[in-house]
């Protein structure tokens, strides 16, 4: 099992998401829960397409950290 970091953004009338380190894999949903579920399906589909095209799957995914800045 591989873990992927997703970024979920409020797009106004819905939510959109993308995968850190897996370019081109995106999804949307009406709620955070829906976009998360859709993202899981999108990742599986994206990886399947990469395998079918003979593309190399990402070996090392980026490390994502949250930092706090006093402003």
Order of alpha helices (4+ residues) and beta strands (2+ residues): beta-beta-beta-alpha
